[in-house]
């Protein structure tokens, strides 16, 4: 059984089995500490951190990283974490949508689509712009995936042809 609880800075010392997996895009510790100090109520543990960001109708929750340790896969933890973030983004922060960026080749796209997310746009060479801890610079594209919240009943934050909408990484930074 698992519990979603507030994240503490010392939790970052326990992330190695997740930070070192090749599928999770992770960042340096100062990145997570900045998020934890600015949005402590949006950082929770099973293994997730999130933010609320944007202006006007672009105000939204953002999944920074979502990863579940291998021994806890297939237990519904990813869905529970995403639902928690959606609830906080909707009820507390009154966001219009929740988004995330995922490599176009990542098999997790199907999981997110199952959670109700859709591709809003394809960001060219997105991963070549990040200071990730995976080493080197790649130039793989990302899908910006979004799910509208209750503040967006007309679903303006999503589009049907998102895979066909190409933007540069500089346009989303």
C-alpha positions in Angstrom: 0.0 0.0 0.0 1.2 3.5 -0.7 0.4 7.0 0.5 0.9 10.3 -1.3 2.6 12.6 1.2 4.3 16.0 1.0 7.8 15.9 -0.4 10.8 16.8 1.8 14.2 17.8 0.6 15.7 14.7 2.1 13.5 12.5 -0.2 15.8 13.5 -3.1 18.6 11.4 -1.5 16.4 8.3 -2.2 15.8 8.8 -5.9 18.9 7.0 -7.4 17.0 3.9 -8.6 14.6 6.3 -10.5 17.0 9.1 -11.5 19.3 6.6 -13.1 16.7 4.8 -15.2 17.0 5.8 -18.9 13.4 6.6 -19.4 12.9 9.3 -16.9 14.1 12.8 -17.7 15.6 14.1 -14.5 17.3 17.3 -13.5 20.0 18.5 -11.0 19.1 18.7 -7.4 19.0 22.5 -7.3 16.1 22.4 -9.9 14.0 20.2 -7.6 14.9 22.3 -4.5 13.7 25.4 -6.3 10.4 23.8 -7.1 10.0 22.4 -3.6 10.6 25.8 -2.0 8.3 27.6 -4.4 5.4 25.1 -4.6 5.7 22.7 -1.6 2.0 21.7 -1.8 2.5 20.5 -5.4 5.5 18.3 -4.6 4.5 14.9 -3.2 6.1 11.5 -2.8 5.7 8.4 -4.3 8.2 9.8 -6.9 6.9 13.0 -8.4 7.3 16.8 -8.5 5.1 19.3 -10.2 4.4 23.0 -10.7 1.8 25.6 -11.5 2.9 28.1 -14.1 1.8 30.3 -17.0 -0.3 33.4 -17.4 -4.0 34.0 -18.1 -5.6 31.1 -20.0 -2.1 29.4 -20.0 -2.2 29.1 -16.2 -1.7 25.3 -15.7 -0.3 22.5 -13.6 2.8 20.8 -15.1 4.1 17.3 -14.6 7.9 17.8 -14.3 8.8 14.2 -13.8 6.7 11.0 -13.1 8.5 7.8 -12.3 7.7 4.8 -10.3 10.4 2.5 -8.9 10.3 -0.9 -10.8 9.2 -2.9 -7.8 6.0 -0.7 -7.6 5.0 -0.7 -11.3 1.5 -1.9 -12.3 0.0 -0.9 -9.0 -1.8 2.3 -10.2 0.7 4.6 -8.6 1.2 6.7 -11.8 -2.5 7.2 -12.1 -2.9 8.2 -8.4 -0.1 10.8 -8.7 -1.5 12.3 -11.9 -5.0 12.4 -10.4 -3.6 14.1 -7.3 -1.8 16.8 -9.4 -4.9 17.3 -11.5 -7.0 17.8 -8.4 -4.6 20.3 -6.8 -4.1 22.1 -10.2 -7.9 22.3 -10.6 -9.2 23.0 -7.1 -6.4 24.9 -5.4 -4.6 26.7 -8.3 -7.7 27.0 -10.6 -5.6 26.0 -13.7 -7.0 25.6 -17.2 -5.1 22.4 -17.9 -2.3 20.1 -16.9 0.6 19.5 -19.3 3.8 17.5 -19.6 6.6 17.0 -22.1 7.4 13.5 -23.2 9.9 12.2 -25.8 8.1 11.3 -29.0 9.6 7.8 -28.8 8.5 7.1 -25.2 6.1 4.3 -24.7 4.5 6.2 -21.8 2.6 8.3 -24.4 -0.1 5.5 -24.4 -0.4 5.6 -20.6 -0.9 9.4 -20.7 -3.4 9.1 -23.5 -5.2 6.6 -21.3 -5.3 9.2 -18.5 -7.0 11.6 -20.9 -4.0 13.6 -22.2 -3.6 14.5 -25.9 -0.8 15.9 -27.9 -1.1 19.7 -28.1 2.1 20.2 -30.3 5.4 18.7 -31.2 8.4 20.6 -29.9 11.4 20.2 -32.2 14.7 19.3 -30.6 13.2 20.0 -27.1 15.6 17.7 -25.3 18.7 19.4 -26.8 17.8 22.5 -24.8 17.6 20.9 -21.3 20.4 20.7 -18.8 19.5 17.1 -17.9 21.6 14.7 -15.9 21.5 12.0 -18.6 24.7 13.2 -20.1 25.4 14.6 -23.5 23.1 16.7 -25.7 20.5 14.9 -27.8 18.1 16.6 -30.1 15.0 14.5 -29.8 11.6 16.0 -30.2 9.0 16.1 -27.4 5.2 16.0 -27.4 3.6 18.7 -25.3 0.6 16.7 -23.9 -2.3 18.4 -22.2 -5.5 17.6 -20.4 -8.1 20.3 -19.8 -9.4 21.0 -16.3 -12.9 22.3 -15.2 -11.9 25.9 -15.8 -11.7 25.0 -19.6 -15.1 23.6 -20.4 -14.8 24.5 -24.1 -11.5 22.5 -24.2 -9.5 25.5 -25.7 -6.3 24.2 -24.2 -6.3 21.1 -26.4 -6.4 20.5 -30.1 -7.2 17.5 -32.4 -4.2 17.8 -34.7 -1.5 18.4 -32.2 1.0 15.9 -33.7 1.0 18.1 -36.8 1.7 21.4 -35.1 5.5 21.9 -35.0 7.2 24.5 -32.9 10.8 25.2 -31.9 12.1 24.6 -28.4 12.7 28.3 -28.1 9.0 29.0 -28.5 8.1 27.0 -25.4 10.9 28.0 -23.0 
